[in-house]
C-alpha cells in the first residue's frame, strides 16, 4: 500500500523526507512513487533539480525502510531516450544493490507500437540500469496509457526482472 506523488515539477513541495515519513507512519505506506517529470518543465529543462528530487525521495524511503518507485513520468519517452538513459544510469549507479529501489522507465506510453517504439526504448534504458544494478526490478509501461499489456505477450523483453504496467480505467 502506498502513494504516488504528483508530477515533480508541479508539486515539488511534497518531494521531501517529512512527507515520506508521514506517509509511512500515518498511512502505513510500504511504497512511495516519485513521478519525476521529464517534459513540461521537468528533467529535460532542469535535470539537476529534478534528479535531486528523486534522490531526496529515494533517500527518505531508504531511511524509512519502504519501497520507492522512481517513475520517468513521460508519455513520449522514446523521444527522450538519451536523457532517460542518463537519468537512470546516474540513479542506478548511486543506488546499486538497494532492493527497495524500483525503476519505472516509461509511464503510460501513448498509442504507439510495443515492438517498434516502446520495446527498443526500454531495452536501451534497461541496459543502462543493468550496467550498474543487474538485479533491480524494472517496470515498463505498455501501449495506450499502459492498457495494452497483451501486446507484450508475444514479444517480451528478455530480462528476468522486468514487470509490465497495466492500468485499468473503469
VOFIPA-731312 format. One record per residue (C-alpha): residue in one letter; z, x, y. Coordinates in steps of 0.25 Angstrom, whole numbers, plus 5000, padded with zeros to 4 digits. Each point is the difference from the previous one (the first is absolute). Last residue first. Layout:
N
(a, (Z, X, Y))
...
END
This chain:
170
(x, (4938, 4947, 5008))
(x, (4996, 5014, 5003))
(x, (5003, 5010, 4988))
(x, (4999, 5015, 5003))
(x, (4997, 5008, 4988))
(x, (5002, 5015, 5002))
(x, (4996, 5010, 4989))
(x, (5009, 5011, 4994))
(x, (4997, 5014, 4998))
(x, (5009, 5009, 4991))
(x, (4991, 5005, 4989))
(x, (4988, 5003, 5007))
(x, (4985, 4997, 4997))
(x, (4998, 4989, 5011))
(x, (4995, 4987, 4993))
(x, (4986, 4996, 4999))
(x, (4999, 4988, 4990))
(x, (5014, 4994, 5004))
(x, (4999, 5004, 5015))
(x, (4991, 4988, 5005))
(x, (5011, 4990, 4994))
(x, (5010, 5005, 5011))
(x, (4991, 4991, 5009))
(x, (5012, 4995, 5010))
(x, (5003, 5013, 5007))
(x, (4995, 4996, 5013))
(x, (4986, 4997, 4994))
(x, (4999, 5012, 4992))
(x, (5012, 5008, 4993))
(x, (5011, 5008, 5006))
(x, (5005, 5013, 4993))
(x, (5014, 5003, 4998))
(x, (5004, 5014, 4996))
(x, (5013, 5004, 4992))
(x, (5003, 5015, 5001))
(x, (4998, 5008, 4987))
(x, (4991, 5012, 5005))
(x, (5006, 5002, 5013))
(x, (4994, 5010, 5009))
(x, (4985, 5001, 4995))
(x, (5002, 4986, 4995))
(x, (5001, 4995, 5014))
(x, (4987, 5006, 5005))
(x, (4993, 4996, 4987))
(x, (5006, 4985, 5002))
(x, (4993, 5000, 5014))
(x, (4987, 5004, 4994))
(x, (5000, 4991, 4988))
(x, (5004, 4988, 5009))
(x, (4988, 5002, 5010))
(x, (4991, 5000, 4988))
(x, (5007, 4988, 4994))
(x, (5000, 4992, 5012))
(x, (4985, 5001, 5004))
(x, (4990, 5001, 4989))
(x, (5008, 4995, 4988))
(x, (5009, 4990, 5007))
(x, (4990, 4994, 5009))
(x, (5004, 4994, 5013))
(x, (5006, 4987, 5005))
(x, (5011, 5006, 5009))
(x, (5010, 5010, 4994))
(x, (5014, 4995, 5000))
(x, (5008, 5013, 5002))
(x, (4995, 5013, 4995))
(x, (5008, 5012, 4996))
(x, (5013, 4994, 4996))
(x, (5008, 5012, 4996))
(x, (5014, 4998, 4993))
(x, (5012, 5009, 5004))
(x, (5012, 4997, 4991))
(x, (4996, 5011, 4990))
(x, (5001, 5011, 5010))
(x, (4993, 5011, 4992))
(x, (4991, 5004, 5012))
(x, (5006, 4994, 5013))
(x, (4994, 5010, 5011))
(x, (4988, 5004, 4993))
(x, (4997, 4985, 4997))
(x, (5001, 4996, 5014))
(x, (4991, 5011, 5005))
(x, (4990, 4997, 4990))
(x, (5001, 4985, 5002))
(x, (4998, 5002, 5015))
(x, (4989, 5010, 4998))
(x, (4992, 4992, 4990))
(x, (5002, 4987, 5008))
(x, (4994, 5007, 5012))
(x, (4988, 5005, 4992))
(x, (4998, 4987, 4994))
(x, (5000, 4992, 5013))
(x, (4987, 4991, 4998))
(x, (5005, 4997, 4985))
(x, (5013, 4995, 5006))
(x, (4993, 4988, 5006))
(x, (5012, 4990, 4999))
(x, (5010, 5010, 5004))
(x, (5015, 5001, 4998))
(x, (5002, 5013, 4992))
(x, (5013, 4995, 4993))
(x, (5011, 5009, 4997))
(x, (5008, 4992, 4990))
(x, (5015, 5004, 5000))
(x, (5010, 4999, 4989))
(x, (5015, 5000, 5002))
(x, (5011, 5011, 5000))
(x, (5005, 4997, 5014))
(x, (4997, 5015, 5004))
(x, (4986, 4999, 4993))
(x, (4997, 4987, 5007))
(x, (5004, 5007, 5014))
(x, (4992, 5012, 4997))
(x, (4988, 4991, 4997))
(x, (5002, 4991, 5012))
(x, (5001, 5012, 5010))
(x, (4988, 5008, 4993))
(x, (4991, 4987, 5001))
(x, (5004, 4999, 5015))
(x, (4997, 5015, 5002))
(x, (4986, 4998, 4994))
(x, (4997, 4989, 5010))
(x, (5004, 5009, 5012))
(x, (4993, 5012, 4995))
(x, (4987, 4993, 4997))
(x, (4999, 4992, 5013))
(x, (4986, 4995, 5001))
(x, (4996, 4999, 4986))
(x, (5014, 4998, 4996))
(x, (5002, 4987, 5007))
(x, (4994, 4994, 5013))
(x, (4992, 4989, 4993))
(x, (4997, 5010, 4988))
(x, (5008, 5006, 4989))
(x, (5013, 4992, 5001))
(x, (5011, 5005, 4991))
(x, (5006, 4988, 4993))
(x, (5013, 5006, 4995))
(x, (5004, 4992, 4988))
(x, (5015, 4999, 4996))
(x, (5006, 4999, 4986))
(x, (5013, 4998, 4994))
(x, (5004, 4990, 5010))
(x, (5015, 4994, 4999))
(x, (4996, 4991, 5012))
(x, (5012, 5004, 5008))
(x, (5003, 5014, 4995))
(x, (4986, 5005, 4996))
(x, (4994, 4993, 5012))
(x, (5010, 5006, 5010))
(x, (4998, 5014, 4995))
(x, (4985, 4999, 5002))
(x, (5002, 4994, 5013))
(x, (5010, 5010, 5005))
(x, (4991, 5012, 4995))
(x, (4989, 4996, 5009))
(x, (4986, 4994, 5000))
(x, (5004, 4986, 5005))
(x, (4998, 5004, 5015))
(x, (4985, 5004, 4997))
(x, (4996, 4985, 4999))
(x, (4985, 5001, 5005))
(x, (4996, 5014, 4996))
(x, (5007, 4999, 4986))
(x, (4994, 4987, 4995))
(x, (5012, 4992, 4995))
(x, (5010, 5005, 4991))
(x, (5000, 4995, 4986))
(x, (5013, 4995, 4994))
(x, (5007, 5001, 4987))
(x, (5003, 4995, 4986))
END
